[in-house]
Amino acid sequence: MAPRASSKRAGDLTGVRKEKLAKQHADEQAERAKEVALIDAAEAEPKLVDLTDDHPEPIEVEPAPELEKPTRTMRVNEKVEQMTFGSPHDVFDFEPGITYRVPTPLYKHLDEKGYVYH
């Protein structure tokens, strides 16, 4: 008996269609493999975006000095009696709930001690 030919006979429509679709599928797979190879090659190359050509060097600007206000407005958490600050003649009394305008160094001192109401 002679070996059968690999192609289907003309009357076998299912076999002919299957053979045609298998060839078409193999061609699509080969095209897709080429696309994937190109994508892999493109991803393997390091990308460099140079933005220095069109843009001038940034200008360094010194920050403006922060000006300190001579006085601050504050309220205290607790009653403070006979507090001396500065020279021995500067004695202060503070009551909670009252708003005071004080020199900034005094405000900072009371804030560090935890007496300023925030």
KAQUICOR-V951474 format. One record per residue. N is the residue number from 1. SS is DSSP state (~ for helix, > for strand, _ for the rest). PSI is psi in whole degrees, -180 to 180 (* if undefined). Layout:
n->{N:N}
ss->{SS:SS}
psi->{PSI:PSI}
This chain:
n->{1:2:3:4:5:6:7:8:9:10:11:12:13:14:15:16:17:18:19:20:21:22:23:24:25:26:27:28:29:30:31:32:33:34:35:36:37:38:39:40:41:42:43:44:45:46:47:48:49:50:51:52:53:54:55:56:57:58:59:60:61:62:63:64:65:66:67:68:69:70:71:72:73:74:75:76:77:78:79:80:81:82:83:84:85:86:87:88:89:90:91:92:93:94:95:96:97:98:99:100:101:102:103:104:105:106:107:108:109:110:111:112:113:114:115:116:117:118}
ss->{_:_:_:_:_:_:_:_:_:_:_:_:~:~:~:~:~:~:~:~:~:~:~:~:~:~:~:~:~:~:~:~:~:~:~:~:~:~:~:~:~:~:~:~:_:_:_:_:_:_:_:_:_:_:_:_:_:_:_:_:_:_:_:_:_:_:_:_:_:_:>:>:>:>:_:>:_:_:_:>:>:>:>:>:_:_:_:_:_:_:>:>:>:>:_:_:_:_:_:>:>:>:>:~:~:~:~:~:~:~:~:~:~:_:_:>:_:_}
psi->{137:145:145:148:150:-22:151:154:157:-31:-15:84:-40:-44:-40:-44:-41:-42:-42:-44:-36:-41:-43:-42:-41:-40:-43:-39:-41:-41:-44:-37:-38:-43:-43:-39:-40:-41:-44:-40:-40:-38:-26:-27:132:140:138:122:115:111:6:-19:-42:-9:131:163:142:145:127:126:130:138:146:140:139:121:132:134:143:-26:159:153:136:166:154:156:-38:165:130:122:139:48:126:130:132:-135:158:-15:-8:97:134:146:132:137:138:146:-9:137:131:146:118:161:147:-42:-37:-42:-47:-41:-47:-35:-41:-34:-9:18:-17:131:125:*}
